Amino acid sequence: MLIEDVLVYKSSKLVSIQPDVTISEAIDVLAEHNIGALPVCKMENRLVGIISERDIVRLLSARGESLLGAKVADVMTRDVFTCSPADDVEDVKAQMKTKRIRHFPVVEDGVLIDIVSARDAMFATLEESLNHRRTLATAYELVR
């Protein structure tokens, strides 16, 4: 299964923010959309970073309330692990496990097109397994 197959199962639209947004505004976007990470993009959806709920919680613990007024660009992760629609889901899941990250932006020709979470990858894998099971059950009934 490829990442492009996972994107078919996703129902949510892509949400991203710009680097000059404050952490307080980023928190509002995360809460409004009930998501765990925000890709940070400049013009034309060019990915420049990512910030997650976990990043914000750690930074709040270290820096206190003053963090809320900081710009996302000042604290975002700049070296973002990404994948492409043609990447294998199992490879991306292995990277998520190894790198201990839950969100992989999907980039094509340098442009952010979506983001895949560990939950998205697991759900798509489960759906694929269920479809295989149905196919095998149907084949079994035909040859019985």
C-alpha positions as CSV (number, residue, x, y, z in Angstrom):
1,M,0.0,0.0,0.0
2,L,1.3,3.5,-0.9
3,I,0.8,6.8,0.9
4,E,-1.5,7.9,-1.9
5,D,-3.8,5.0,-0.9
6,V,-3.8,6.3,2.7
7,L,-4.9,9.7,1.5
8,V,-8.0,8.2,0.0
9,Y,-9.2,7.0,3.4
10,K,-8.6,10.4,5.0
11,S,-11.7,12.6,5.4
12,S,-10.1,15.8,6.7
13,K,-8.8,18.7,4.7
14,L,-5.3,19.9,5.0
15,V,-4.7,22.6,7.7
16,S,-1.5,24.5,7.9
17,I,-0.2,27.8,9.3
18,Q,2.3,30.4,8.4
19,P,5.6,31.0,10.3
20,D,4.6,34.4,11.6
21,V,1.6,33.1,13.5
22,T,1.9,33.1,17.3
23,I,2.0,30.0,19.4
24,S,-1.3,31.1,21.0
25,E,-2.9,31.3,17.5
26,A,-1.4,27.9,16.6
27,I,-3.0,26.4,19.7
28,D,-6.4,27.8,18.6
29,V,-6.0,26.2,15.2
30,L,-5.0,22.8,16.7
31,A,-8.0,22.9,19.0
32,E,-10.5,24.1,16.3
33,H,-9.6,21.3,14.0
34,N,-8.9,18.7,16.6
35,I,-5.5,17.8,15.2
36,G,-2.1,17.1,16.7
37,A,0.3,18.8,14.4
38,L,0.5,21.8,12.0
39,P,2.7,21.9,9.0
40,V,4.2,25.4,8.7
41,C,4.2,26.8,5.2
42,K,5.2,29.9,3.3
43,M,3.7,30.9,0.0
44,E,2.3,28.3,-2.4
45,N,2.3,25.6,0.4
46,R,6.1,25.4,0.6
47,L,6.8,23.5,3.8
48,V,9.3,25.2,6.1
49,G,8.6,23.4,9.4
50,I,6.1,21.6,11.6
51,I,4.8,22.1,15.2
52,S,2.9,19.6,17.3
53,E,0.9,19.7,20.5
54,R,3.7,17.8,22.2
55,D,6.3,20.4,21.0
56,I,4.1,23.2,22.5
57,V,3.5,21.4,25.8
58,R,7.3,20.8,26.2
59,L,8.1,24.4,25.4
60,L,5.4,25.7,27.7
61,S,6.9,23.7,30.5
62,A,10.3,25.1,29.8
63,R,9.5,28.7,29.0
64,G,6.1,29.3,30.7
65,E,3.4,31.7,29.5
66,S,5.8,33.9,27.6
67,L,5.8,31.2,24.9
68,L,2.3,32.0,23.9
69,G,3.3,35.3,22.2
70,A,6.3,33.8,20.4
71,K,6.2,33.2,16.7
72,V,5.9,29.7,15.4
73,A,9.0,30.3,13.2
74,D,11.0,30.7,16.4
75,V,10.2,27.3,17.8
76,M,9.0,25.0,15.0
77,T,11.0,21.9,13.9
78,R,12.7,22.9,10.7
79,D,14.2,19.6,9.7
80,V,11.0,17.9,8.9
81,F,10.8,14.3,7.9
82,T,8.5,14.0,4.9
83,C,7.1,11.4,2.5
84,S,5.7,11.4,-1.0
85,P,2.5,9.9,-2.3
86,A,4.5,7.1,-3.9
87,D,6.2,6.0,-0.7
88,D,5.3,2.6,0.9
89,V,3.1,2.9,4.0
90,E,5.1,0.2,5.8
91,D,8.3,2.2,5.3
92,V,6.7,5.4,6.6
93,K,5.3,3.6,9.6
94,A,8.8,2.1,10.3
95,Q,10.2,5.7,10.2
96,M,7.5,6.9,12.5
97,K,8.4,4.2,15.0
98,T,12.2,4.7,14.7
99,K,12.1,8.5,14.7
100,R,9.3,8.6,17.4
101,I,7.2,11.0,15.4
102,R,3.5,10.8,14.7
103,H,3.0,13.1,11.7
104,F,4.6,13.0,8.2
105,P,3.8,15.8,5.8
106,V,3.2,14.5,2.3
107,V,5.2,16.6,-0.2
108,E,5.2,16.4,-3.9
109,D,7.6,18.6,-6.0
110,G,8.4,20.6,-2.9
111,V,4.7,21.4,-2.2
112,L,2.8,20.2,0.8
113,I,-0.2,18.2,-0.3
114,D,-1.3,16.6,2.9
115,I,-0.2,15.2,6.2
116,V,-0.4,11.5,7.3
117,S,-0.6,10.7,11.0
118,A,0.2,7.3,12.6
119,R,-3.5,6.9,13.1
120,D,-4.2,7.5,9.4
121,A,-1.6,4.9,8.4
122,M,-2.9,2.3,10.9
123,F,-6.5,2.9,9.8
124,A,-5.6,2.4,6.1
125,T,-3.6,-0.7,6.9
126,L,-6.6,-2.1,8.9
127,E,-9.0,-1.3,6.0
128,E,-6.7,-3.1,3.6
129,S,-6.6,-6.1,5.8
130,L,-10.3,-6.2,6.1
131,N,-10.6,-6.0,2.3
132,H,-8.2,-8.9,1.9
133,R,-10.2,-10.9,4.5
134,R,-13.5,-10.2,2.6
135,T,-11.8,-11.3,-0.7
136,L,-10.5,-14.5,0.8
137,A,-13.9,-15.3,2.3
138,T,-15.6,-14.7,-1.0
139,A,-13.0,-16.9,-2.8
140,Y,-13.4,-19.6,-0.2
141,E,-17.2,-19.6,-0.7
142,L,-16.8,-19.9,-4.4
143,V,-14.6,-22.9,-4.3
144,R,-16.5,-24.7,-1.6
